[in-house]
Amino acid sequence: MISDKILLDHGSGGKLSNKLVSELILQTFNNPILAQLDDGAMISIANQRLAFSTDSYTVDPLFFPGGNIGELAVNGTVNDLAMCGAMAKYLSVGLIIEEGFPISDLKLILQSMANAAAAAGVQIVTGDTKVVPRGAADKLFINTSGVGAIPEGIHISGKNARAGDKIILSGTIADHGMTILTQREGLQFDSPLRSDSAPLNRLVAAMLEASQEIHALRDPTRGGVGTSLNEIAGQSNSGILLFEDTIPVRDEVRGACELLGLDPLYVANEGKLLACVGAGDAERVLQRMKAEKYGTDACIIGEVTAENPRKVFMRTSIGGTRVVDMLTGEQLPRIC
């Protein structure tokens, strides 16, 4: 049972978020499209398969090394569509602005959204603006929704992961979450942390050119890599085995996580993806990713197994094995 009041944990992307979606939202609006629980809805209109996705952004602070809330909002929805195998085409933008918010900051954020949309090759074609009284919201919240076309023959979903698939990660993890947290807390390190916010649609397009044996894609945002892989394991009724030594974490990010007692596996990313790829095509897909701007550090970090369905395990660097469960609690509120 879900609790009788909404908690911060319900927005973590972890266990309580999963319960809120499955036990309340899904049961209320239940239909076959929603029940897939992928990063976007896959629908058909006049024989054209489309992906449709929406997301809201409440990140604090609004400006951070590597981006701001506006760029993050565009990239996030572009990426959710890409995780369905679609190239984003059109976005909407909804703004909820607190009375007294500086126009100069709003101009910077809107321009960054325009720049991010141009970089991703999408158009912002509709939207809405609301202003609420001082204190009724914290500065600025943004919603972006998007639609994109899914190429013929592409069928990507968390439920499609299958035993034998190799799991590819597109680069280093936890960059975004640790950047936001250290900015929020005023922490400084010898090597500055920087968000990885980036559009992944062209990377996904290159991967699909290399192989149609890409079965599942996920961008590990809230809840991080650990939670995203648990979602895939649950959707596909498969097991997942990770290899700790292969998971890339920048030294400065690892140091910040150790200082704050956080596990990088559960920290948010905004410019990385996970892919479950047929074993025979995995190396070809990996090499194609390495040739792309946002895939240069891509690596194989694990595999999908028939053993231990719906669970994720990790073979540790010292030779043991541990369970990687879905995130419990809210590590980092308002991270995206």
VOPAGU-2260 file (C-alpha; in pm, 1 decimal, decimal comma):
REM VOPAGU-2260
SITE   aa  ch    i         X         Y         Z
SITE  MET   A    0       0,0       0,0       0,0
SITE  ILE   A    1     115,3     355,5     -68,6
SITE  SER   A    2     125,0     597,9     223,6
SITE  ASP   A    3    -165,7     833,3     299,5
SITE  LYS   A    4      38,9    1143,6     210,8
SITE  ILE   A    5     283,9    1230,2     -64,4
SITE  LEU   A    6     646,0    1223,2      51,5
SITE  LEU   A    7     963,2    1348,3    -117,0
SITE  ASP   A    8    1047,8     979,5    -163,5
SITE  HIS   A    9     755,7     951,0    -407,9
SITE  GLY   A   10     954,5    1167,8    -649,5
SITE  SER   A   11    1283,8     981,3    -620,4
SITE  GLY   A   12    1237,7     747,3    -914,5
SITE  GLY   A   13    1285,5     456,2    -672,4
SITE  LYS   A   14    1063,7     213,4    -484,4
SITE  LEU   A   15     802,8     462,3    -360,9
SITE  SER   A   16     780,7     627,1    -704,3
SITE  ASN   A   17     725,1     284,5    -853,0
SITE  LYS   A   18     449,6     213,0    -601,0
SITE  LEU   A   19     280,8     548,3    -665,9
SITE  VAL   A   20     274,4     481,0   -1038,9
SITE  SER   A   21     173,5     115,2   -1025,3
SITE  GLU   A   22     -75,5     126,6    -736,8
SITE  LEU   A   23    -244,9     462,7    -797,5
SITE  ILE   A   24    -170,4     628,1   -1132,1
SITE  LEU   A   25    -164,2     318,1   -1350,7
SITE  GLN   A   26    -471,7     168,6   -1184,3
SITE  THR   A   27    -663,1     493,6   -1234,1
SITE  PHE   A   28    -573,6     550,3   -1600,1
SITE  ASN   A   29    -501,6     190,7   -1695,8
SITE  ASN   A   30    -478,1     114,0   -2067,1
SITE  PRO   A   31    -245,2    -104,3   -2276,1
SITE  ILE   A   32     -28,2     187,4   -2391,2
SITE  LEU   A   33      29,8     330,8   -2045,0
SITE  ALA   A   34      83,6     -15,0   -1897,8
SITE  GLN   A   35     407,8     -55,9   -2094,8
SITE  LEU   A   36     572,8     193,8   -1853,7
SITE  ASP   A   37     851,6     289,2   -2092,6
SITE  ASP   A   38    1008,8     636,7   -2115,0
SITE  GLY   A   39     737,7     741,1   -2359,3
SITE  ALA   A   40     410,3     615,3   -2503,5
SITE  MET   A   41     431,9     437,5   -2838,6
SITE  ILE   A   42     118,8     501,9   -3043,4
SITE  SER   A   43       3,0     463,3   -3405,0
SITE  ILE   A   44    -184,1     726,0   -3606,2
SITE  ALA   A   45    -269,6     661,2   -3971,5
SITE  ASN   A   46     -14,4     377,5   -3991,9
SITE  GLN   A   47     264,1     598,7   -3853,7
SITE  ARG   A   48     421,4     481,1   -3528,5
SITE  LEU   A   49     493,1     771,9   -3294,6
SITE  ALA   A   50     647,3     819,8   -2952,7
SITE  PHE   A   51     494,9    1073,9   -2715,3
SITE  SER   A   52     649,7    1181,2   -2384,9
SITE  THR   A   53     617,3    1448,6   -2117,9
SITE  ASP   A   54     831,5    1553,4   -1822,1
SITE  SER   A   55     845,8    1832,0   -1564,9
SITE  TYR   A   56    1158,5    1998,8   -1426,6
SITE  THR   A   57    1202,9    2151,9   -1083,3
SITE  VAL   A   58    1583,9    2142,2   -1050,3
SITE  ASP   A   59    1747,9    2353,4    -779,9
SITE  PRO   A   60    1963,7    2552,6    -850,8
SITE  LEU   A   61    1825,2    2667,5   -1185,4
SITE  PHE   A   62    2174,6    2737,5   -1322,5
SITE  PHE   A   63    2461,9    2490,6   -1277,8
SITE  PRO   A   64    2791,9    2398,8   -1446,6
SITE  GLY   A   65    2701,1    2231,5   -1774,3
SITE  GLY   A   66    2356,2    2381,2   -1820,0
SITE  ASN   A   67    2039,3    2519,1   -1665,5
SITE  ILE   A   68    1678,1    2415,6   -1619,1
SITE  GLY   A   69    1583,9    2518,1   -1974,2
SITE  GLU   A   70    1848,2    2315,5   -2154,1
SITE  LEU   A   71    1777,7    2025,6   -1918,2
SITE  ALA   A   72    1405,7    2033,8   -2001,9
SITE  VAL   A   73    1463,3    2016,7   -2378,1
SITE  ASN   A   74    1729,8    1746,7   -2358,5
SITE  GLY   A   75    1526,0    1540,1   -2114,7
SITE  THR   A   76    1223,2    1507,2   -2340,0
SITE  VAL   A   77    1436,6    1458,1   -2652,7
SITE  ASN   A   78    1607,8    1173,1   -2469,1
SITE  ASP   A   79    1286,1    1011,5   -2345,5
SITE  LEU   A   80    1166,4     994,6   -2706,2
SITE  ALA   A   81    1502,5     857,4   -2818,1
SITE  MET   A   82    1468,2     576,6   -2560,7
SITE  CYS   A   83    1163,2     465,8   -2760,9
SITE  GLY   A   84    1373,6     459,1   -3077,9
SITE  ALA   A   85    1217,3     784,6   -3203,6
SITE  MET   A   86    1375,3    1101,0   -3338,3
SITE  ALA   A   87    1208,3    1392,7   -3161,8
SITE  LYS   A   88    1035,6    1636,6   -3399,4
SITE  TYR   A   89     819,9    1879,2   -3200,2
SITE  LEU   A   90     812,1    1995,2   -2839,3
SITE  SER   A   91     573,3    2194,0   -2622,7
SITE  VAL   A   92     686,4    2405,8   -2328,6
SITE  GLY   A   93     485,7    2490,4   -2018,1
SITE  LEU   A   94     620,7    2751,7   -1776,2
SITE  ILE   A   95     507,8    2801,8   -1415,9
SITE  ILE   A   96     675,6    3121,4   -1296,7
SITE  GLU   A   97     679,1    3264,9    -946,7
SITE  GLU   A   98     588,9    3632,0    -916,4
SITE  GLY   A   99     907,2    3839,8    -891,1
SITE  PHE   A  100    1124,0    3606,9   -1101,9
SITE  PRO   A  101    1389,3    3814,9   -1288,0
SITE  ILE   A  102    1313,1    3868,5   -1655,5
SITE  SER   A  103    1687,3    3861,1   -1725,5
SITE  ASP   A  104    1708,3    3502,7   -1591,2
SITE  LEU   A  105    1400,2    3402,3   -1789,2
SITE  LYS   A  106    1558,5    3535,7   -2108,9
SITE  LEU   A  107    1874,8    3331,1   -2045,2
SITE  ILE   A  108    1672,4    3015,9   -1981,3
SITE  LEU   A  109    1451,1    3060,4   -2287,9
SITE  GLN   A  110    1753,5    3124,9   -2508,6
SITE  SER   A  111    1921,2    2810,8   -2375,5
SITE  MET   A  112    1604,8    2617,4   -2463,9
SITE  ALA   A  113    1614,4    2757,0   -2816,3
SITE  ASN   A  114    1981,5    2663,2   -2847,6
SITE  ALA   A  115    1921,5    2311,7   -2711,9
SITE  ALA   A  116    1628,2    2259,0   -2949,1
SITE  ALA   A  117    1839,7    2368,9   -3246,3
SITE  ALA   A  118    2122,7    2137,3   -3140,3
SITE  ALA   A  119    1880,3    1844,4   -3116,6
SITE  GLY   A  120    1707,8    1929,5   -3444,5
SITE  VAL   A  121    1362,4    1984,7   -3291,3
SITE  GLN   A  122    1113,2    2271,1   -3295,5
SITE  ILE   A  123     927,5    2417,7   -2998,4
SITE  VAL   A  124     583,8    2470,6   -3150,8
SITE  THR   A  125     337,1    2531,7   -2866,7
SITE  GLY   A  126     320,7    2597,4   -2496,1
SITE  ASP   A  127     163,0    2770,1   -2200,2
SITE  THR   A  128     268,1    3022,2   -1933,6
SITE  LYS   A  129     128,6    3063,0   -1583,6
SITE  VAL   A  130     240,8    3307,4   -1313,1
SITE  VAL   A  131     167,7    3220,5    -950,1
SITE  PRO   A  132     188,6    3445,3    -642,0
SITE  ARG   A  133     514,0    3489,9    -456,0
SITE  GLY   A  134     575,0    3180,5    -242,3
SITE  ALA   A  135     333,2    2957,0    -435,1
SITE  ALA   A  136     621,1    2803,3    -637,0
SITE  ASP   A  137     998,4    2807,8    -611,5
SITE  LYS   A  138    1115,2    3044,5    -888,1
SITE  LEU   A  139    1041,3    2844,9   -1204,8
SITE  PHE   A  140     906,9    2502,1   -1303,4
SITE  ILE   A  141     910,5    2381,5   -1666,9
SITE  ASN   A  142     715,8    2106,2   -1840,8
SITE  THR   A  143     816,3    1981,2   -2183,9
SITE  SER   A  144     623,4    1733,3   -2396,1
SITE  GLY   A  145     735,4    1594,4   -2728,0
SITE  VAL   A  146     647,1    1375,5   -3021,1
SITE  GLY   A  147     872,2    1187,3   -3259,6
SITE  ALA   A  148     850,3     926,9   -3537,4
SITE  ILE   A  149     961,0     568,5   -3480,8
SITE  PRO   A  150    1133,9     414,8   -3786,0
SITE  GLU   A  151     985,9     103,1   -3941,4
SITE  GLY   A  152    1113,6    -219,0   -3789,2
SITE  ILE   A  153    1220,9     -61,4   -3459,2
SITE  HIS   A  154    1056,7    -213,8   -3150,9
SITE  ILE   A  155    1229,5     -96,6   -2834,5
SITE  SER   A  156    1089,4    -150,4   -2486,3
SITE  GLY   A  157    1208,7    -252,9   -2143,8
SITE  LYS   A  158     997,7    -568,4   -2182,0
SITE  ASN   A  159    1205,9    -674,1   -2484,9
SITE  ALA   A  160    1534,3    -729,9   -2301,1
SITE  ARG   A  161    1626,9   -1095,7   -2332,1
SITE  ALA   A  162    1876,6   -1341,4   -2185,7
SITE  GLY   A  163    2214,0   -1309,0   -2358,2
SITE  ASP   A  164    2183,5    -936,9   -2431,4
SITE  LYS   A  165    2487,2    -728,4   -2347,3
SITE  ILE   A  166    2424,9    -411,6   -2147,0
SITE  ILE   A  167    2600,9    -106,7   -2287,0
SITE  LEU   A  168    2643,2     218,9   -2094,5
SITE  SER   A  169    2722,1     528,6   -2301,0
SITE  GLY   A  170    2965,7     689,8   -2054,3
SITE  THR   A  171    3050,6     792,9   -1701,0
SITE  ILE   A  172    2776,3     794,1   -1439,9
SITE  ALA   A  173    2654,9    1030,4   -1164,1
SITE  ASP   A  174    2797,3    1349,7   -1322,3
SITE  HIS   A  175    2469,1    1542,7   -1319,0
SITE  GLY   A  176    2344,9    1447,3    -975,9
SITE  MET   A  177    2673,0    1519,0    -801,0
SITE  THR   A  178    2710,5    1851,3    -984,1
SITE  ILE   A  179    2368,1    1965,5    -862,6
SITE  LEU   A  180    2426,7    1846,4    -507,8
SITE  THR   A  181    2769,3    2004,3    -471,1
SITE  GLN   A  182    2641,2    2332,6    -616,1
SITE  ARG   A  183    2348,7    2326,4    -376,2
SITE  GLU   A  184    2570,4    2259,6     -76,2
SITE  GLY   A  185    2850,1    2496,6    -182,4
SITE  LEU   A  186    3111,1    2218,6    -196,6
SITE  GLN   A  187    3426,5    2264,6    -403,8
SITE  PHE   A  188    3672,6    2008,3    -538,1
SITE  ASP   A  189    4009,9    2029,7    -711,9
SITE  SER   A  190    3846,5    1919,0   -1038,1
SITE  PRO   A  191    3513,7    2100,9   -1090,8
SITE  LEU   A  192    3207,8    1882,3   -1144,3
SITE  ARG   A  193    2993,9    1940,7   -1451,8
SITE  SER   A  194    2651,0    1813,4   -1553,4
SITE  ASP   A  195    2636,1    1569,3   -1843,7
SITE  SER   A  196    2309,2    1716,1   -1980,6
SITE  ALA   A  197    2303,0    1635,9   -2353,4
SITE  PRO   A  198    2067,7    1530,2   -2636,0
SITE  LEU   A  199    2106,3    1160,1   -2717,3
SITE  ASN   A  200    1881,9    1135,0   -3024,6
SITE  ARG   A  201    2165,1    1134,8   -3277,9
SITE  LEU   A  202    2358,8     878,1   -3076,1
SITE  VAL   A  203    2054,6     650,6   -3075,1
SITE  ALA   A  204    2004,5     701,7   -3449,2
SITE  ALA   A  205    2365,3     594,5   -3509,6
SITE  MET   A  206    2315,5     287,7   -3289,8
SITE  LEU   A  207    2004,5     188,7   -3484,5
SITE  GLU   A  208    2195,4     224,5   -3810,5
SITE  ALA   A  209    2448,4     -23,9   -3673,2
SITE  SER   A  210    2191,5    -281,4   -3557,8
SITE  GLN   A  211    1822,9    -357,7   -3521,1
SITE  GLU   A  212    1907,6    -593,0   -3234,7
SITE  ILE   A  213    1872,5    -311,5   -2980,4
SITE  HIS   A  214    1598,6    -445,2   -2758,7
SITE  ALA   A  215    1575,4    -193,5   -2472,8
SITE  LEU   A  216    1696,7     161,5   -2407,7
SITE  ARG   A  217    1674,4     370,8   -2092,1
SITE  ASP   A  218    1823,9     702,1   -1983,0
SITE  PRO   A  219    1909,6     655,5   -1613,6
SITE  THR   A  220    1789,3     985,5   -1468,9
SITE  ARG   A  221    1622,9     983,4   -1123,7
SITE  GLY   A  222    1731,6     672,4    -935,0
SITE  GLY   A  223    2035,5     628,6   -1157,9
SITE  VAL   A  224    2168,7     319,8   -1332,4
SITE  GLY   A  225    2072,6      84,8   -1050,1
SITE  THR   A  226    1705,2     179,3   -1051,7
SITE  SER   A  227    1677,3     188,9   -1432,9
SITE  LEU   A  228    1817,4    -163,6   -1464,1
SITE  ASN   A  229    1575,5    -287,6   -1199,1
SITE  GLU   A  230    1292,2    -143,2   -1406,6
SITE  ILE   A  231    1414,3    -328,8   -1716,3
SITE  ALA   A  232    1457,9    -651,0   -1519,3
SITE  GLY   A  233    1101,0    -619,4   -1391,0
SITE  GLN   A  234     949,9    -534,7   -1728,7
SITE  SER   A  235    1125,2    -821,9   -1907,8
SITE  ASN   A  236    1108,8   -1076,0   -1622,6
SITE  SER   A  237    1483,4   -1126,5   -1669,2
SITE  GLY   A  238    1787,9   -1116,2   -1447,2
SITE  ILE   A  239    2072,6    -868,9   -1488,4
SITE  LEU   A  240    2436,6    -919,7   -1391,3
SITE  LEU   A  241    2669,9    -617,5   -1372,9
SITE  PHE   A  242    3048,5    -609,5   -1352,4
SITE  GLU   A  243    3162,5    -341,0   -1109,7
SITE  ASP   A  244    3509,8    -298,9   -1262,2
SITE  THR   A  245    3363,1    -194,8   -1597,3
SITE  ILE   A  246    3130,5      83,0   -1475,7
SITE  PRO   A  247    3298,4     420,1   -1546,9
SITE  VAL   A  248    3292,5     688,2   -1275,6
SITE  ARG   A  249    3507,2    1002,7   -1290,8
SITE  ASP   A  250    3755,2    1025,5   -1004,6
SITE  GLU   A  251    3615,4    1357,8    -884,4
SITE  VAL   A  252    3259,7    1219,9    -889,9
SITE  ARG   A  253    3364,9     906,7    -704,6
SITE  GLY   A  254    3539,0    1121,9    -443,8
SITE  ALA   A  255    3231,8    1340,5    -396,6
SITE  CYS   A  256    3009,8    1032,8    -360,1
SITE  GLU   A  257    3242,5     881,8    -100,1
SITE  LEU   A  258    3253,3    1209,9      91,6
SITE  LEU   A  259    2873,8    1231,3     101,1
SITE  GLY   A  260    2806,3     860,1     149,3
SITE  LEU   A  261    2629,2     810,7    -184,3
SITE  ASP   A  262    2644,2     520,6    -428,9
SITE  PRO   A  263    2708,8     642,9    -788,0
SITE  LEU   A  264    2478,4     367,6    -915,7
SITE  TYR   A  265    2179,5     556,7    -774,4
SITE  VAL   A  266    2277,7     913,0    -868,9
SITE  ALA   A  267    2098,2    1085,8   -1158,6
SITE  ASN   A  268    2240,0    1123,7   -1509,4
SITE  GLU   A  269    2106,4    1353,8   -1781,7
SITE  GLY   A  270    2318,0    1262,9   -2082,6
SITE  LYS   A  271    2374,6     888,8   -2061,2
SITE  LEU   A  272    2187,9     582,4   -2182,4
SITE  LEU   A  273    2169,1     210,3   -2115,3
SITE  ALA   A  274    2113,0     -31,1   -2402,9
SITE  CYS   A  275    2031,8    -403,3   -2404,5
SITE  VAL   A  276    2177,3    -531,0   -2730,8
SITE  GLY   A  277    2186,4    -878,8   -2882,7
SITE  ALA   A  278    2523,9   -1037,5   -2807,8
SITE  GLY   A  279    2611,2   -1084,1   -3173,4
SITE  ASP   A  280    2573,2    -711,8   -3248,9
SITE  ALA   A  281    2696,2    -564,5   -2922,1
SITE  GLU   A  282    3053,7    -499,0   -3029,2
SITE  ARG   A  283    2942,5    -335,7   -3355,8
SITE  VAL   A  284    2700,6    -109,9   -3170,1
SITE  LEU   A  285    2967,0     -25,1   -2911,6
SITE  GLN   A  286    3218,9      80,3   -3174,7
SITE  ARG   A  287    2957,9     293,6   -3351,5
SITE  MET   A  288    2876,0     463,8   -3021,9
SITE  LYS   A  289    3242,5     540,1   -2956,8
SITE  ALA   A  290    3253,0     730,8   -3286,5
SITE  GLU   A  291    2975,4     965,4   -3170,4
SITE  LYS   A  292    3016,6    1277,5   -2954,3
SITE  TYR   A  293    2812,2    1147,9   -2661,0
SITE  GLY   A  294    2931,5     788,1   -2677,5
SITE  THR   A  295    3311,8     812,9   -2668,8
SITE  ASP   A  296    3330,8     647,8   -2324,4
SITE  ALA   A  297    3075,0     376,4   -2398,9
SITE  CYS   A  298    3142,3      32,0   -2255,0
SITE  ILE   A  299    2977,5    -302,6   -2185,6
SITE  ILE   A  300    2893,8    -321,5   -1814,9
SITE  GLY   A  301    2690,3    -641,0   -1786,3
SITE  GLU   A  302    2446,3    -884,0   -1939,3
SITE  VAL   A  303    2086,1    -996,4   -1923,9
SITE  THR   A  304    2044,1   -1346,8   -1779,7
SITE  ALA   A  305    1775,8   -1611,5   -1745,5
SITE  GLU   A  306    1872,3   -1661,8   -1380,4
SITE  ASN   A  307    1731,9   -1452,6   -1095,6
SITE  PRO   A  308    1437,5   -1300,6   -1288,6
SITE  ARG   A  309    1338,3    -945,5   -1192,8
SITE  LYS   A  310    1658,3    -895,5    -993,1
SITE  VAL   A  311    1988,4    -716,3   -1055,0
SITE  PHE   A  312    2317,9    -847,7    -918,9
SITE  MET   A  313    2668,8    -704,8    -943,5
SITE  ARG   A  314    2996,0    -895,4    -943,9
SITE  THR   A  315    3217,7    -675,3    -728,0
SITE  SER   A  316    3579,0    -579,8    -784,6
SITE  ILE   A  317    3685,8    -813,1    -501,9
SITE  GLY   A  318    3513,7   -1114,4    -655,8
SITE  GLY   A  319    3191,2   -1125,0    -456,9
SITE  THR   A  320    2835,0   -1069,5    -569,9
SITE  ARG   A  321    2581,1    -827,3    -424,9
SITE  VAL   A  322    2221,9    -734,5    -494,2
SITE  VAL   A  323    2160,3    -401,1    -665,9
SITE  ASP   A  324    1810,4    -312,3    -550,5
SITE  MET   A  325    1588,6     -27,2    -665,6
SITE  LEU   A  326    1660,9     303,7    -490,1
SITE  THR   A  327    1497,8     330,9    -149,9
SITE  GLY   A  328    1429,6     680,7     -18,3
SITE  GLU   A  329    1507,5    1020,6    -168,6
SITE  GLN   A  330    1881,9    1074,0    -201,3
SITE  LEU   A  331    1872,9    1401,6    -393,1
SITE  PRO   A  332    1543,3    1592,4    -416,6
SITE  ARG   A  333    1487,1    1831,4    -710,3
SITE  ILE   A  334    1777,3    1695,2    -911,5
SITE  CYS   A  335    1597,1    1738,9   -1245,1
